[in-house]
Amino acid sequence: METTERIVEAYVRYVEGCATIPNIRCDGQMEIDLLAINPVTLDRYHIESGVSVSGSYSKLTNHPYSPDALKQRVKQAGQRRTLGYFRDRKFGDPHVLSKLSDYGFKDGNYRKIIVTWGWCAGVDEAARRDGIELWDFRDLIHKIAQRFTDDRTYFGDDTLRTLHLFARARSEKGEAPLDA
């Protein structure tokens, strides 16, 4: 599991209060990054992360997605930063849909979410039309820091412990709180 995926899982678990299952293998060499369910509301989430800070590939785009271009090494990174890649491959692949069904996730009873480092103009509207929500990774980091700034709980999860220590260090140094 990538660090960014671990941070997303920490956010969903400790800020949103959901139970989670990460890295679910599917047939066809596919994988679901994260499934979550809120035990109070029973809201379900299928969350895919695509976080990059590389200048030309940091934002999610609405450029055309091509499965053939995805197979070309020089075009892979750009293809993985398109809304169509997530819509067609991460959320719409038959192997993924079959595995989601095994967990009781049926069309219309769960939310599809992409976590990314921002997006280009117009992508949010296109995502909404496709029934996909966009979460900005930077906002999640800020919300985690806000949630745990004054918390004295010990967290055994290495990722959450690191973020908690960061938030506490900022607070004790008198640095301004992180605003979302």
C-alpha positions, 0 to 999 in steps of 0.5 A: 500500500502506498503512503498516500493510500495509507493517509487516505485510509487514516482520514476515512477511518479517524476523521470520517469514522468509517470501517475500511478494507484496503487493497482488495485484489480483483481478477484481471490484475485489478485492485480496489484501493479502499472500500469504506462503510460508515457504521452509523449511517451505513454510507458506502465508499469506493475510494481510489487514490491518484496522488502525484506532485509531479508538475505536469502530472499532479492534477487530474485532467479531462484529457481523453483516456485510451486503454491503448495509450495506457499500454505505451510506457511513455504515455502511461503517467498521463493516462493515469491522471485522466478522469476517464482512466478512473471512470472506466478502469478503476470504477467501471472494470467488470472485474472490479464491479464483480468484486464490489458486488461480493462486498454488497456494493451495488450500483447506486448504493455507494459513492465513488471517490477519487482522491487527487492533488487537485484537478484542472478546470471542468474536471469537477463538473465532468466527474459529477456527471459521471457520479464521481466525487473528487477529494483534494488530498491536501484538504485531507491532510489539513483535516487530519492535522486539525482533528489531532492537534490537541488529541493526546491519544497514542496511535499505533498506526505508523502513518497516523502516528506521524501525522499526529506528531506533525500536528502536535509539533506545529501546535506546540511550536505556536505555528498557525493551525492548518486551515482546510 
